[in-house]
Amino acid sequence: MTGWKGAAVTIFTFLPAAGAILVALLPSSRDQAAKVLGVLISGAALVVGIAVLFGFDYGGGGGLQFEQQASWIKSLGVGYHVGLDGISLPLVELTLLTTFLCAVYTVNRVPPGGSAKAFVALMLLLETGMLGTFVAFDLMLFFVFWEMVLVPMYFMIGIWGSGNRQYAAQKFFLFTFFGSVFMLLAFIGTAFQASPHTFDIQLLGANGTAISHGLQLLLFAGMFLGFAVKVPMWPLHTWLPDAHTEAPTVGSVLLAGVLLKMGAYGFIRIAIPLLPYAAVKFAPLIAVLAVIAIVYASLACLAQRDLKRLIAFSSVGHMGFVMLGIATLTPLGINAAIFGMVAHGVITGMLFFEVGSIYDRYHTRQIAEIGGGMTKLMPRMGAVFWLTCIASLGLPGLAGFWGEVLALFAAFNPAAGLNVALFRTLMVFAGIGTILTAGYLLWTVQRINMGVLPERWGQTTLVDTSRGEWVAWAPLVALMVLLGLVPSLIFGITNDAVTAISRFFGGG
């Protein structure tokens, strides 16, 4: 592909990394300039992403667009191959928007612990890693971007986090690195089964795999460990509550908004289409673990006293619905999963923004210490928190509804070869999970927003939502409503691409 379309993906992917270098070269006294530069660079990448939205062929049948290829390590069959289809496009746009809003938020709110310049540079480097993961169509290139994300997030938690930040950062690093080792071995094994050897995802999928069923199971297990840790799936989720709780606000927003999607995307893009036999065999296990996560996370949220930790556990449950949709191996389930990923990124990212601002005012995240009455004290903050919580519980008309309800419908009629009775049973338990989710979120709203304002806060003047916060939050609030009312904004992009790969997972 020639012209601007041939370079667009490379431009918006590597522009933040170039900006990170530029920010790092600024004098240490130029923190404010670094923050403004972060907004400008992430904003420029977002502009390119918006141009891609207008240049994307939505009737293209789900094929790869904005494609660019170049030789990299020819002797090993490794190449630079990037592009976009309907599966990756929504996640790319989510990443570009979320990072830009984080940069805007950072202008007035850099967490203590290190320099603003270093924080902005790491945030931009993180953006390149996240974007690269969603646009890479070579397994080795995918792995490089996947690992690139690990380092900046480790330092963002370890330096700018709170309380037990070093423990949380180390746990995040070790869990992710552990999974990545097995994932890499599985990538190498898959590539070397092709003749000639290639890491190109399209070639591996188009040619089909001549891999024996036993080896497929082994390779899928390796990929499963890598992707499941990042989702994170129960019981590999234990790093997430610690990382979210200790991370700075922007770190939590990016972690919930984008990073968790990388694992689920890996299942859809790589594991299922390249190892179809193993996908069918692993699907019941994935579905069972997903439903356990839904119910477990809801019960865990009911027990939380720390508001931020409660939101962290809620992510485990919401990603459970995503994985349930994927495990059905149907186009409906995959479409629901992608929609759920975008909705979760918007809603939970917004929740972490709000928790950060609540902490800035109350200087505590303990629900009992906040004590209720926030709507009386800060009516705009209370209203936004209320709206985001009911979006998170899946109220019809808001973004959280479609991904969850369609995942349940997909579980009622899974792909051929799967145990229908098992999936319908799991659908019932997942439905119970939606009731529990509504319960803990409504209870949270009641304890934070409602009730009598504690005396000590009644004697304190707390500033309601600021102009800077509104600038960072308004697009997410708008998307919560818009995606709920017009779900075709996502399904219209994803459906062709999902249908195009349905031959791999038995959909129809």
LUMPATI-980254 format. One line per 2 residues: number of its first residue (from 1); for each residue x, y negated, z of C-alpha. Coordinates in steps of 0.5 Angstrom, whole numbers, plus 2048, in hexadecimal, padded with zeros to 3 digits. Layout:
<rs>
NUM = X/Y/Z; ...;
</rs>
This chain:
<rs>
1 = 800/800/800; 803/7F9/7FE;
3 = 801/7F2/800; 7FF/7F0/807;
5 = 7FB/7F6/808; 802/7FA/808;
7 = 805/7F6/80D; 7FF/7F4/812;
9 = 800/7FA/816; 808/7FA/817;
11 = 807/7F2/818; 802/7F2/81E;
13 = 805/7F8/821; 80C/7F6/821;
15 = 80B/7EE/822; 80A/7EF/82A;
17 = 810/7F3/82A; 814/7ED/827;
19 = 810/7E8/82B; 813/7EC/831;
21 = 81A/7EB/82F; 819/7E4/82E;
23 = 816/7E3/835; 81B/7E7/838;
25 = 820/7E2/835; 81D/7DC/838;
27 = 821/7D8/83E; 81E/7DB/844;
29 = 81C/7D4/846; 817/7D4/840;
31 = 811/7D9/843; 80C/7D4/841;
33 = 80E/7D4/83A; 80F/7DC/83A;
35 = 807/7DC/83C; 805/7D8/837;
37 = 809/7DC/832; 806/7E2/834;
39 = 7FF/7DF/833; 802/7DD/82C;
41 = 805/7E3/82A; 7FF/7E8/82C;
43 = 7FA/7E3/829; 7FE/7E3/822;
45 = 7FE/7EB/823; 7F6/7EB/824;
47 = 7F5/7E6/81E; 7F9/7EB/819;
49 = 7F4/7F0/81D; 7EE/7EC/81B;
51 = 7F0/7EC/814; 7F1/7F3/814;
53 = 7EA/7F4/816; 7E8/7EF/810;
55 = 7EC/7F3/80B; 7EA/7FA/80D;
57 = 7E6/7FE/808; 7E0/801/80D;
59 = 7DE/805/807; 7E4/808/806;
61 = 7E2/80F/808; 7E6/80F/80E;
63 = 7ED/810/80B; 7F3/80C/80D;
65 = 7F4/805/80B; 7F9/7FF/80C;
67 = 7FE/805/80B; 806/804/80B;
69 = 80B/80A/80B; 813/80A/80B;
71 = 818/80F/80C; 81B/80F/813;
73 = 81E/816/814; 81E/819/80E;
75 = 822/820/810; 81D/821/815;
77 = 816/81F/811; 815/819/816;
79 = 813/813/813; 810/80C/814;
81 = 809/80D/812; 803/808/815;
83 = 7FC/806/813; 7F5/806/816;
85 = 7EF/809/815; 7E8/809/818;
87 = 7EA/80D/81E; 7F0/808/820;
89 = 7EE/801/81E; 7E9/800/824;
91 = 7EF/802/829; 7F4/7FE/825;
93 = 7EF/7F8/825; 7ED/7F9/82D;
95 = 7F5/7F9/82E; 7F6/7F3/82B;
97 = 7F0/7EF/82E; 7F2/7F2/835;
99 = 7F9/7F0/835; 7F7/7E9/832;
101 = 7F2/7E8/838; 7F8/7EA/83D;
103 = 7FC/7E5/83A; 7F7/7E0/83B;
105 = 7F6/7E2/842; 7FD/7E2/844;
107 = 7FE/7DB/842; 7FC/7D9/849;
109 = 7FC/7E0/84D; 803/7E3/84D;
111 = 804/7E8/852; 809/7E7/857;
113 = 80F/7EB/857; 813/7E9/851;
115 = 814/7E4/84C; 80E/7E2/847;
117 = 813/7E3/841; 814/7EA/843;
119 = 80D/7EC/844; 80B/7E9/83D;
121 = 811/7EC/839; 80F/7F3/83C;
123 = 807/7F2/83B; 809/7F0/834;
125 = 80D/7F6/833; 808/7FB/836;
127 = 803/7F8/831; 808/7FA/82B;
129 = 808/801/82E; 800/802/82F;
131 = 7FF/7FF/828; 804/804/825;
133 = 801/80A/828; 7FB/808/825;
135 = 7FD/807/81E; 803/80C/81D;
137 = 802/812/818; 808/816/81A;
139 = 809/81A/820; 810/818/822;
141 = 80E/810/821; 808/812/825;
143 = 80C/814/82A; 811/80E/82A;
145 = 80B/809/82B; 808/80E/830;
147 = 80F/80E/834; 810/806/833;
149 = 809/805/837; 80C/808/83D;
151 = 812/804/83F; 80F/7FD/83F;
153 = 809/7FF/843; 80E/803/848;
155 = 811/7FC/849; 80A/7F8/84A;
157 = 808/7FD/84F; 80E/7FD/853;
159 = 810/7F6/853; 80A/7F2/853;
161 = 805/7F7/856; 803/7F7/85D;
163 = 804/7FB/864; 807/802/861;
165 = 808/800/85A; 80F/803/85A;
167 = 80C/80A/85C; 806/809/857;
169 = 80B/807/851; 80F/80D/852;
171 = 809/812/853; 806/80F/84C;
173 = 80D/810/849; 80E/817/84B;
175 = 807/819/849; 807/816/842;
177 = 80F/818/841; 80D/81F/843;
179 = 807/820/83E; 80B/81C/839;
181 = 811/822/839; 80C/827/837;
183 = 808/823/832; 80F/822/82F;
185 = 810/829/82F; 809/82B/82C;
187 = 80A/825/826; 811/828/824;
189 = 80E/82F/824; 808/82D/820;
191 = 80D/829/81B; 811/82F/81A;
193 = 80C/834/818; 80B/830/812;
195 = 80E/831/80C; 812/82D/80A;
197 = 813/82A/811; 80F/824/812;
199 = 80C/81F/818; 807/81C/814;
201 = 801/81D/817; 7FD/81C/810;
203 = 801/821/80D; 800/826/813;
205 = 7F9/825/813; 7F8/825/80B;
207 = 7FC/82B/80A; 7F9/82F/810;
209 = 7FD/833/815; 7FF/83A/813;
211 = 801/83A/81B; 7FF/841/81E;
213 = 7F9/840/823; 7FE/842/829;
215 = 803/83D/827; 7FD/838/826;
217 = 7FB/839/82D; 802/838/830;
219 = 803/831/82C; 7FC/82F/82E;
221 = 7FE/830/835; 804/82C/835;
223 = 800/826/831; 7FA/827/836;
225 = 7FF/825/83C; 802/81F/839;
227 = 7FB/81C/837; 7F7/81F/83D;
229 = 7FC/81B/842; 7FB/815/83E;
231 = 7F3/815/83E; 7F4/817/844;
233 = 7F0/81D/844; 7EE/821/84B;
235 = 7F3/823/84E; 7F8/820/84B;
237 = 7F5/819/84D; 7F8/818/854;
239 = 7FD/813/851; 7F8/80E/84F;
241 = 7F5/80B/855; 7FB/80A/858;
243 = 7FE/806/852; 7F7/802/851;
245 = 7F7/800/858; 7FE/7FE/858;
247 = 7FF/7FB/851; 7FE/7F3/850;
249 = 7F8/7F1/84D; 7FA/7F1/846;
251 = 7FE/7F8/847; 7F7/7FB/849;
253 = 7F3/7F8/844; 7F8/7FA/83E;
255 = 7F8/801/842; 7F1/802/842;
257 = 7EF/7FE/83C; 7F4/802/837;
259 = 7F9/806/83A; 7F4/80C/83C;
261 = 7F1/80C/835; 7F8/80E/832;
263 = 7F7/815/835; 7F0/816/832;
265 = 7F2/813/82C; 7F8/818/82C;
267 = 7F3/81E/82C; 7EF/81B/826;
269 = 7F4/819/822; 7F9/81F/823;
271 = 7F7/825/827; 7F0/827/825;
273 = 7F2/826/81D; 7F9/829/81D;
275 = 7F7/82F/821; 7F0/830/820;
277 = 7EF/838/822; 7F3/836/829;
279 = 7EE/830/82A; 7E8/834/82A;
281 = 7EB/839/82F; 7ED/833/833;
283 = 7E6/82F/832; 7E3/832/838;
285 = 7E8/831/83D; 7E9/82A/83B;
287 = 7E1/829/83C; 7E1/82C/843;
289 = 7E7/828/845; 7E3/822/842;
291 = 7DD/823/846; 7E1/825/84C;
293 = 7E4/81E/84B; 7DD/81A/84B;
295 = 7DA/81D/851; 7E1/81D/855;
297 = 7E2/816/853; 7DB/814/855;
299 = 7DC/817/85C; 7E3/814/85D;
301 = 7E0/80D/85B; 7DB/80E/861;
303 = 7E0/80F/866; 7E5/809/864;
305 = 7E6/803/868; 7EA/7FF/863;
307 = 7E7/7FC/85E; 7EC/7FD/859;
309 = 7ED/804/85A; 7E6/805/859;
311 = 7E6/802/852; 7ED/806/851;
313 = 7E9/80D/853; 7E3/80B/84F;
315 = 7E8/80B/849; 7E9/812/84A;
317 = 7E1/814/849; 7E0/80F/843;
319 = 7E6/813/83F; 7E3/819/841;
321 = 7DD/817/83D; 7E2/816/837;
323 = 7E5/81D/838; 7DE/820/838;
325 = 7DD/81D/832; 7E3/81F/82F;
327 = 7E2/826/831; 7DC/827/82E;
329 = 7E0/827/827; 7DA/824/823;
331 = 7DA/81D/820; 7D5/81B/824;
333 = 7D9/81C/82A; 7DF/819/827;
335 = 7DC/813/825; 7D9/812/82C;
337 = 7E0/813/82F; 7E3/80E/82B;
339 = 7DD/809/82D; 7DE/80B/834;
341 = 7E5/809/834; 7E4/802/831;
343 = 7DE/801/836; 7E3/803/83C;
345 = 7E8/7FF/83A; 7E4/7F9/839;
347 = 7E0/7FA/840; 7E5/7FD/844;
349 = 7EA/7F8/842; 7E5/7F3/844;
351 = 7E4/7F6/84B; 7EC/7F6/84C;
353 = 7EC/7EE/84A; 7E6/7ED/84F;
355 = 7EA/7F1/854; 7F0/7ED/853;
357 = 7EC/7E6/854; 7E8/7E9/85A;
359 = 7EF/7EB/85D; 7F2/7E4/85C;
361 = 7EC/7E0/860; 7EB/7E5/865;
363 = 7F2/7E8/866; 7EF/7EF/867;
365 = 7EC/7F5/863; 7E9/7F8/869;
367 = 7E2/7F8/868; 7E0/7F8/86F;
369 = 7E4/7F1/870; 7E1/7EE/86A;
371 = 7DA/7F0/86D; 7D5/7EE/868;
373 = 7D2/7E7/866; 7D7/7E6/860;
375 = 7D1/7E3/85C; 7CF/7DE/861;
377 = 7D6/7DC/862; 7D9/7DC/85A;
379 = 7D2/7DD/856; 7D6/7DD/84F;
381 = 7DB/7E3/852; 7D5/7E7/855;
383 = 7D1/7E6/84F; 7D7/7E9/84A;
385 = 7D9/7EE/84F; 7D1/7F1/84F;
387 = 7D1/7F1/848; 7D8/7F5/847;
389 = 7D6/7FA/84C; 7CF/7FB/849;
391 = 7D2/7FC/842; 7D7/801/846;
393 = 7D1/805/848; 7CF/806/841;
395 = 7C8/802/841; 7C5/802/83A;
397 = 7C6/7FB/836; 7CE/7FB/839;
399 = 7D4/7FE/836; 7D5/803/83B;
401 = 7CE/807/839; 7D0/80A/832;
403 = 7D6/80E/833; 7D3/811/839;
405 = 7CC/813/837; 7CF/815/830;
407 = 7D4/81A/833; 7CF/81D/837;
409 = 7CB/81E/831; 7D1/821/82E;
411 = 7D2/826/833; 7CB/828/832;
413 = 7CD/82B/82B; 7D4/82C/82B;
415 = 7D8/82E/825; 7D8/835/822;
417 = 7DC/83A/826; 7DB/837/82D;
419 = 7D6/83A/832; 7D0/836/832;
421 = 7CD/838/839; 7D4/836/83C;
423 = 7D4/82F/839; 7CC/82E/83A;
425 = 7CE/830/842; 7D3/82B/842;
427 = 7CF/825/83F; 7CA/826/845;
429 = 7D0/825/849; 7D2/81F/845;
431 = 7CB/81C/846; 7CC/81D/84D;
433 = 7D2/819/84D; 7CF/813/849;
435 = 7CA/813/84F; 7D0/813/854;
437 = 7D3/80E/850; 7CD/809/850;
439 = 7CD/80A/858; 7D4/808/85A;
441 = 7D4/802/855; 7CD/800/858;
443 = 7D0/801/85F; 7D6/7FD/85D;
445 = 7D2/7F7/85A; 7CE/7F7/860;
447 = 7D4/7F7/865; 7D8/7F2/861;
449 = 7D2/7ED/85E; 7CC/7EE/863;
451 = 7CA/7ED/86A; 7CC/7E8/86F;
453 = 7D2/7E4/86E; 7D7/7E6/874;
455 = 7D8/7E0/878; 7E0/7DF/877;
457 = 7DF/7DE/86F; 7D9/7D9/871;
459 = 7DE/7D5/874; 7E3/7D5/86E;
461 = 7E2/7D2/867; 7E4/7D7/862;
463 = 7E5/7D4/85A; 7E0/7D8/856;
465 = 7E2/7DA/84F; 7E7/7D6/84C;
467 = 7E7/7D3/845; 7EE/7D8/843;
469 = 7EA/7DE/846; 7E4/7DC/841;
471 = 7E9/7DC/83B; 7EC/7E3/83D;
473 = 7E5/7E6/83F; 7E0/7E3/83A;
475 = 7E2/7E8/834; 7E1/7EE/838;
477 = 7DB/7EC/83B; 7D8/7EA/834;
479 = 7DA/7F1/832; 7D7/7F5/837;
481 = 7D0/7F2/835; 7D2/7F2/82D;
483 = 7D4/7F9/82D; 7CE/7FB/831;
485 = 7C9/7F8/82D; 7CD/7FA/826;
487 = 7D0/800/827; 7D1/801/81F;
489 = 7D7/7FC/820; 7DB/802/822;
491 = 7D7/808/81F; 7D7/804/819;
493 = 7DF/804/819; 7E0/80B/81C;
495 = 7DB/810/819; 7DE/811/812;
497 = 7E5/812/815; 7E2/817/81A;
499 = 7DE/81B/815; 7E4/81B/810;
501 = 7E8/81F/815; 7E2/823/818;
503 = 7E4/829/814; 7EA/82A/819;
505 = 7E5/82B/81F; 7DF/82E/81C;
507 = 7DB/828/81C; 7D5/827/817;
</rs>
